[in-house]
Amino acid sequence: MKRSIFVIFGAALAVISLLSCNNPFSTRTPQTPPQGGAVILPPTSPEKVLNNLVESVRTKSIQDYLDVFSDPFTFSPDPLDSLEYEQEFRSSWNRDRESAFVMNFFIPDSTFTISLYTYSPPIYNPGDRMYKYWYKLTFGKEGSEEVTRGEAWLYFRENSEGKWSIYLWVDHQVQSGTRTWGAVRARYS
């Protein structure tokens, strides 16, 4: 009798335990991803690196932004910016300086949009490509945004793993009196 009560009690306890647990073999309802996140692509072509540049600026993703640049990386400002912002551009602008710039530039409550208009990309060297872009960068707090325009000559290189990155950015002013990306870099460095 004691044994049957013990078995009944054990069976009841097992049934209650199983009913209170989730089925480990049932599928779960997938979570919806957050809206507005960066669409970062594997850097297997210069075009995908450019997508990542635009997306990282749009979403203010510091790490994704820095990932588009190789190490070593060099930014070469427009000659007029070199004169006007001589203090900032006296020493070479490398990946470390780009990192310091973007940490100051991506202000949390600001908005950022970037547009790139391209020429056709020439082959620079085997494993290298150079693209010329007209860019328009709009940034700042809503209602008081600033606009930057210029021409960027972006030099891409493919590494031994097949990943592309920007190793040289040569900036050019396209219209007198228009602020360039170099001026923005100097301001937020």
LOZATOR-121936 format. One record per residue (C-alpha): x, y, z. Coordinates in pm, whole numbers, plus 50000, padded with zeros to 5 digits. Layout:
XYZ
...
This chain:
500005000050000
502775024250092
504525014949774
501485022449554
500955056349726
504625064149667
504325054449296
501095074749254
502675104749428
505805101849211
503765098748892
501625128848988
504765148849063
506275139148726
503075148948539
502905182548719
506595188848642
506145180648274
503045202548244
504815232348400
507835230448162
508105242847808
508325216447541
511995215547440
510995203447093
508475230747018
509465259846793
509535294446936
508035325746787
510895345546628
511585380346759
511165409246519
514495427046459
514645463546562
513835488746288
516515511246145
519585489846216
522585490245986
522525466245691
526205456945694
527355434545410
530435412245397
533205434445251
533735412344945
533685441244694
534255478844695
530515483744633
529685464944953
532245485345147
530545516945019
527185503345130
528705497745474
530085533245480
526675547945402
524855524945647
527325531345930
526955569045889
523165566345873
522995545346190
525955562146364
527695528646413
531275536946509
532695501946471
530985495446137
532295529146015
535865521246118
535655486445962
535465501545611
538995515345649
542185494845626
545115497145859
547055516445740
544575542645619
545305578045501
542965607545453
544275635045224
542315667545258
541615692644984
544605716444951
542495746045069
541465726345379
545125718245443
545825755545457
542725765845649
543005737645903
546785735245905
546895725946274
544635695646226
546255683245904
549895690645986
550465654246075
549225624945870
545545615945909
545495578645981
543035552946116
543645563546479
542775599546394
539725587346199
538625568346509
538955599346729
537045619746470
534095595946441
533735593046819
533295630846835
531205632946519
528495606846582
526575627146840
523675606246977
520815631046923
521925642046575
520745629246240
523025618745955
522405611945588
524955606245317
524545603744942
527225591544703
527085597344329
529695577844141
531715579143826
532585545443675
535285528243882
538675523643717
541055495543802
543995512043975
546295481944018
545515444644030
543675440044361
543115477744390
540315500044265
539785537344270
536315552644266
535475589344230
532375600944417
530505632944459
529155632144809
526585650945007
526605647045383
523855662245594
524305661645971
523295679146290
520255683846504
516915684346331
516105719546216
519745730746215
521415705345988
524635713245805
525405701945451
528825691445325
529615685444959
532705674944775
534435649044565
536105618944720
538615597244544
538405564544733
541135538644685
540205502844774
542435473044830
541635436244863
543475417145137
544605380745132
541235369645275
539265385744989
538025414945203
538055449945059
538645482345249
539455518945185
543155526145228
543255561745087
540655589345076
541605620244873
539125648644930
538365676644682
536265707844705
533815710144412
532335744344475
534015774844625
532805781744975
531315747045025
532415728345333
534145695245255
534445662945451
537965674245541
536565705445707
534145683745904
537005660746009
539055690846121
536135704946319
535375672346504
538925659146545
